[in-house]
Amino acid sequence: MKDRIGLIVRQDQEEYLERLLPKRDRLLVEMERYAEQHGVPIADPEVATFLEIAVRAVQANRVLEVGTAIRYSARARESDGAAALDLLRDLSIEIHALTWDLLRKANAISWAYKIAMYDAAYVALAEGVGFPLLTADEGLLKKMKGHSIVLRLRDLTVGERR
């Protein structure tokens, strides 16, 4: 059990997800070990499982994952970011380019909701590809209140609660 339960998913969700965890994939184990050794904050396996279940529950055929943890880790170096990118390349992640149309949409969202262009670009991309933007960023959620595509990650439920 983790020291900091409930930061992203509720404790009951985390405990349930721990029971579902399959044997860890070799690449994921390597990425987790690297993150641990280099002080890079990453999602726990339970959170990753939760996201996988959530994606299947809403039948998403594309997923947007945003990771800036390496850049903002107190101990990380540029070479750590490069090494992580090498590992991620093997996962065949779909990359979406920041197009002029996407930038125009992000600009409109940024001004309408008084959020940074960086955040607005992810909202615009989520709108463009047609799936929700799940976030644990409470500041963004507060500013985007009323916008149906931005959802609080920890509010997402899968199946019946007991």
N, C-alpha and C positions, 0 to 999 in steps of 0.2 A: 504494500500500500504506500502511496506517495505521501510526502510531507505536506504538500499543498493541494489537497483534494478540493475540487469544486471551483477552480478558477475559470474554466471554460465550460465544462459540463457539470451538471449537478452530481452530488456524491452517489445517489442511487443509480444514475446513468453510468458513472465510472465503474462502480462495483459490478454492474450487469455486464458492461463491456469487457472487463477483466476476465470474466468467465468465458467470453466468446473468443478470446484471442487465440488465433492459430499459431503454429510454429512460425517464428520470425523468418522472413525472407533474408537470404544471405546479404543482399545489397542493402536492405534496410538495417540489418544488424551492423553492417560496416558504417553506414551513415550515422546511426545512433552512437556508435563507439567514437567516431570522429567528433561528433557534437559534444559528447561527454568530455573527451580529452582536451578539447579546445574551448570549452565554456560557451558553446553555442546553444542558445535556448531553442528547443524544438518541441513539437507536439508529442505528448506521450502516446504509446501504442493504443491506449483506450480512446483517446481523442481521434486518432487516425481511423480506428474502427468505427467510431461514431460517425465520422464524416462519410466513410464508405457506406454505412447503412443508410444514412440520410440521402446520399446520392441515389442509391437504389430505390429508396422509398418514394422519391419524387420522380423516378425514372429519368434522371438527367442523363443525357448522352455526351455531355461535355462538362468539365469541371475547371473552375478557375481557382488556382491556389497561389497565394501571394506570400512569399517568404522574404522578409527583410532582416530576419534575426541575426544572420551572420554579420551584416554590416554594422549593426548596432550593439553587438556583443562587446563588452569592455575588453575582452582578451583577444578578440579575433584580429587577424591581419588580412591584407589583400590576398595573400597566397591561400588563406583558408577559404575565402570566397571562390577563388579559382578551383580549388580542390573539390569544393561542394558542387560547383557547376559541372565538373567532370563526372561526378557521381550521378547527378540529376540527368545528364545527357542520356544515360543508359535507360532511363524510365520512359523515353519517347513522349515527353510532355509536349502538348500542342501549344505553340507560341502564337499569340495574336499581336500583329503589328499595331502600333499607335498611328492610325491613319489621320488624315486631315478631317474627315467626317467625324471620326471618334473624338478628336480634339475639339471640334466645334460643339459637339454634344456635351463634352466634359466641361467646356467653358460655360455653357448655359446652366448646367447643373451646379457648377461651382458658385456662380453668382446667385442663382435662385435659392440655394440652401446654405450659402456662406461657408463653404468647405474648401479645402485646398484642392487645386487642380489634380494633384496626385490621387487623392481619394475619389474625386469626381470622375477620373478616367476609369477607375474600376467599376463605379456605378454605371457609367455609360457603356462599358464593355458588357457588363451583366445584362443591361437592357438590350443591347445589340444581339447577344447570343441567346437571350430568352430564358435565363435561369436566375434564381435569386443569388444575391451576394450575401453570404453568411459571414458575420464578423463578431468579434469579441470587443471591438472598439466602442466603448460606451459613449465617447464624445461624438463619434460619427453617427451612431444610432440616434442620439438625442437631436442632432441637427437634421437628420434625415427622417424624423418622425412624420408619419403620414405617407411616406414613399414606400409602396408595397414591395419593392424588389430588394430592399435592404432589411435583412432579418438578423435578430440576435441569435448567435450560435447556441447559447445555452438554453434558449427557449424551444429549440427544435425537439420534438418528441418523435419517437419511433415506436409504433405499437401501443398497446394499452399500458397505462400506469397502474400499479397496484397500490 
